[in-house]
Amino acid sequence: MVRDIGLAEELAQDAFVAALEQWPESGVPDRPGAWLMGTAKHRAIDLLRRGKRLEGKYEQLGHELAAEQELAIPDLDAAIDDEIGDDLLSLVFTACHPVLSTEARVALTLRLLGGLTTEEIARAFLVPVPTIAQRIVRAKRTLTEARVPFEVPSGAELGARLSSVLEVVYLIFNEGYSATAGDDWLRPALCEDALRLGRILAELAPAQPEVHGLVALMEIQASRSHARVGPSGEPILLLEQDRSRWDQLLIRRGLAALQRAEELGGALGPYALQAAIAACHARARMPQDTDWARIAALYDALAHLAPSPVVDLNRAVANGMAFGPAAGLELVEALMHEPSLEGYHLLPSVRGDFLAKLGRPREAGVEFKRAASLTRNARERKLLLERAAACARETNLG
């Protein structure tokens, strides 16, 4: 309404503070969303009316908001509590507007909807924190200057902006699935947010195979959440998980979404390919039943379609499992001097795993320690240090 992301954030925060002050005494209203929106709108009107030095367009906006508030438009207020999902999706598309660079779209959406800190976003992109901070500031300014509308696009514009939205949703999911920092291995709320947005997207764009591919990938990945942590919150790696704890409902939903993506025809896109990889794990009752050769082939296709150092690292893992640790190590060695992976803790972690399997515990221990020094997640650091200690014990015994 105010056409200013920064101002909208401040008004929302003011409304939340007012709720914290008033609701303990007055009780939570029947429609809390409408109460918050009404409070924020009143504050917006007051602010704009007081701003005598503001430009004429802001004064006009103040009159429009005041008139709207006096009319108490029922459709808007009644929809506030019922259409939260649509509002979230509208905000995603607003943050992913073409007036912003791809990097700015992703960073701003992660900040606004994912609740991620600037540091966490920088970690996800493997770039310096000031770079992300500048992107967010510039993105807000650009949206304000362009007066970008708060809406879900339609027609050809929807398809043009969809790939950026899918990237953002998946990054939000990944941050929840493997937290880059903090004391927790998982951040379930982020996974749930991403899944909800993905499912809404699938309803909005049912003919887009990559939307279903992304939903399939997230559903199948999320099915493992309960098995990925132990009683004390410690990480449990994929091959060591109790597969009876995998959520079969999420797996069925994921496989159904993958089938829809495949039935729409054409070559599978990056998300559908990753979903097909996840499906190979989901269909294996025991770790030894996993079709690693098919997974390696799928990673070959993914590396051809969407090449990146991280995909190459995952491809190395798959090849190591399918054709032996020496084959995987060879591919990892080729990535050791890749600049974008210089601070990526999973590179030394994977190398350490292959070295351990090849009977080279001393070298493996060094890699696990290096990986532990690079990760900012406390749970992951503890796991890596435990693996390094196990290598040290094996070295001493040898």
N, C-alpha and C positions, 0 to 999 in steps of 0.2 A: 504493500500500500504506500509506503513512504519512499519506495524506489531507492533505498540506501541500505545495503547489507549491514554496515556498521551501526547505523542508527537503529535498525530493526533488532539487532542483537541487544543493544542497550535497553530498548523498550521492553523486550522480552524479559531481560534480567530484572528490570524494575518490577514487572508484573509478578515474577516469581518471588521476589523479596516481599512484596505486598501480601502475597498468599501465605508466606511463612509467618508473617506478622499477624495476619487477621484470622486465618483458618483455625488455629488452635483455640481461639475464643468463640468464633462464629460457627465453626464446623465446616466441613468440606461441602461446597455447593453441589447441587444435583448434577450440574453440567460444568465441571471444573474447567474444561477447555474453553467454553464460551465465556466463563468468568475471567480467565486469564486474557483472552483476546479483547474482551470489553475493557479491562483495566489498561491494557497496553494501548488500545485505541484512544482512550480518554487522555492518557499521558502524551500521546502523539499530538492530539489536538491542542492540548495546553502548550506543549513545546512550540508548535508551529505558530500559534497565536502570539506567543511571547516574543518570537523571533522577528522583531520589527525590521532588523537589518537584513533578513533573508531576501532572496530574490523573489520576484513576483510569482514565479511558478510555484514556489513553496507556499506562498500565501494562498494561492488558488487551491493548492492541494489541501491546505488546512480547512478551507471552506467546504471542499468536497467531502472530506472526512467527517466534518461536523454535521453536514447535512445527512450523510449516511447514518451517523450515530443517532441523530434525532428521529430518523425514519425507522430505526431499529429493524433493519431488513431481516426478516425471519429466516430466509433461506440460508444466508451466510452463517448466522449464529447457530442454527439448528444443525448445520453440517459440520461444525467444528469438531465435536466429539466423535462423530461417526465416520469422518473421512480422513483420519490421521494418516493412513497409508498413502492416500492420494496426495496429501500435502507433502509428505516426505518425498514422494516421487517428483512432484512439481519442483521442490527445492533442489533435487538432484539435477534435473534438466536445466534449471536456472543456473546452477553452479557450473554446468557443463556447456554453457552457451558458446557458440562459435566465435564470439568476440574475444574469448580467452584462448591462450595457447593450450595445447593438450596438457602440458605439465601444470599449468595454473588451474585448469579444470579439476584435475585429480587432487591436487593439494588442497584446494578450497573445499571440495566436497568431503574429503576425509576430515577436514577441520570442522566443518559445519554439521555434518551428519554422523561421522564416525566418532566424534568426540576425541580424536587423537591429538596429542600434543605436537607442536612443531618438530620436536626432537624425534618423535616416533615416525612422523611422515618422512623426515630426512633419512632415517634409518631404512625405511622401506624402499626409498629411491637410491640409496647409496650415494647421497650428495650431501654437501655441508649444510648445517642447520641455517645459517644466514641466507642461503639460497632459497630454501623453502619459505622462510619468513618473508622475504622480499616478494616471492611469488604470490603469497596470500594477500599481502597488503596491496600489491598492484592489481590483483584480481578483483578485490572488493572495490577499489577505485574505478576500475574499468566498467564493472557492472553498474555502478552508480551513475557514471557519466553517460552510459549508453541507455539508462533507464530500461533495463531488461525486464520484461514482464514475468510474473510468477505464474507459470503455466506448463502443462505438458504439451509438447508440440504434436502435430498431426501430419498425416500424409508423407510426402517426400522428406520433409524436415525431420520427422521422427527417425527415419532410417539413417539419415546423414549424421545424426547426433548419437545414435545408439551405441556405436563401438566405444566411444569415450565413457558413456554411462556404464557399460558392461565392465570396462577396465576398473572404474572406480568401485563398483559394487564388489568385484572380486578382491581388490586390495583391502577393502574393509573386512571382508570375510577372512582373508589371510592374516590380518592383524589379530583378529579374534582367535583364529585357529592355532597360531604360533606367535604369541606376543613377543614383540621385539625387545621389550624392556620390562622391568618390574619384577615382582616376586611370584607372579602366577604364570604358569605355562599356557593356560587358556584364558580367553576373555569371552565367555559364552554370549554375553549381551551383543557384542559386535557381530558374532556369527548369526545370531537371530535377526539382527537388523538387516544384514546382507541377504539372508534367506527371504525375509519378508519383501524386501525391495525386488529381489529376483523373481519371486512368484508374481508380484504385481506386474512386473515387466512382461512376464510370460502371458498374462492375461491381456495386456495392452497390445502386444506384438506377437500374436499366436503363429504368424507365418514366418517368423524369423528363427531359423534353426539354431543360431548361436545363442539366442536367449535361452532356449531349452537346454542347449549344451552347458551353459553356465549354471543354470538351475540344477541340472543333473550332477555336475561336478560338486557343487556346494552341498547338495543333499547327501551324496555318498560320503564326502569327506566328513561332514558333520555327524554321520552315523557312528563314527569311531570315537567321538568325544569322550564318552564315559570310560572307554578302555584305554585312553591315552594318558591317564594320570592314575597314580597309585593312591593308597589311603592317606598319605601325607602330602599329596599334591605333586609327588615326584613324576617326571616324564617317563612314559613307557613307550619304547620304540615300536614301530609297526610290526615287525616280525616277532616281537615278544608279547604282543597284546592278546588278551583273552577274547577270542572272536565271538564267543557266546554273548559278550556284552555289547557287541555292535547292534545298533538300533535297526532292526529289520524293516520297520515301517519306512524309515528314511531311505534305506537301501532300495526298497520297492519303488518309492516315489522317484528316486534318482534314476533307476533303470527305466522307468516309464518315461521320464523326461528325455533320457538319451534316445529311447526308441522313437519318440516324437521328432527329435532332431534328425534322426536318420531317415525317417519316413518322408520328411519334407524334401529330400533329394539333394543331389549335388555333393561335392566333396565336403567332408567334415572340416569345420573351422577349428581354430586353436582351442577354444573351450570344449567343444565336443570331443576333440582328440584327447584332451586331458581327462574328460569324463570317461572316455572309453578305457583309459589307463586305470582310473579309479575303479571302474567296473570289474577289471581283471582281478583286483584285490578283493572286491566285495563278493565275487563269485567263488573264491577259493576258501573252502571250509578250514583248511590248515595252511600254514605258510608254505609248506613244501608242495602244495597243490597249485601255487601261483604260476601262471603262464608267463614267465619272464621273457621268453623269446618274443611273444606277441607284444609285451610291454616295450621291449627294446625297439621293435619295428615301429610301434606307434610313436616313440620318441624320435626315431629317425624322420618320420613324416612331420612331426611337430617342429623339429629343428629346421627342416626344409621350408615349412610354411611360415614360421615365426621364429627366426633364428635369434638366439640370445645366449650369453654366457651361462645364465642360470639354467636354461633348457639343456645346454651342453653338459652341465654338471649332473643334472638328473639323468640324462642319457648315459653318462658314464656309470652311474649307479646301476641302471638297468642292465647295461652290458656286462658289468661285473657280476651281477646275479645270474645272468643268462649264460655267460661264456667263461666265467672264472674271474677272480680278483686281478689277475695280471692284465686281462683285457680292459678292465675298468680303470686300473691304475694308469695304463698307457694314455687313456683319454683324459684323465685328471691332470697328468703331467703337462699336457698341452695347454692347460688352462692356468698354470701356476703364475704366469706373468701377465695375465689378463688384467688391465688396470681397474676395470669396474668391479673386480672380485677381490681387490687387494685387502679390503677390510671385511670381507664376507666370511663369517666364521664357519659356514658349512663347507667351504673349500678345504681347509686343513682337516676338518672333521671327517669328511669323506676320504681324503687321502690317508688319514690315520687308520680308518677302518680297513681299507684295502691292505695297508702295510701290516696290520695285525693279522689279517687272514693269511698273508704270505709268510708269516713266521718272522717278522722283523719288528718285535715289540719295542726295542729302544727307539727306533725312528718313529714308530706309531705314537709312543708316549709324548714325544716332542710335538707332534702335530696336534694331539688332543689338548696339550697345555696351551698351545698357540690359539686353538679354537676357543678355549675357555677364556683367554684374555681378550678375545674380540667380541664375544657375545655380551649383551647387556641384560639378559634374562637370568635371574638368580638360579632358577630351577635347572635351566640348561647348563649353566656354568658348573653347577654341582655334579651333574651327570658326566660332563666332559672330564672334570678333574678325577672323578671316580674311575673312569676308563683309563686315564693317564696313570693312576696309581696301580691299577691292575696290570698295565704293561710293565711298570717298574718292578712289580713283584715277579712277573714272568721273566724279566731280564735277569734279575738276581738269582732266580732258580736255575736259569740256563748257565 
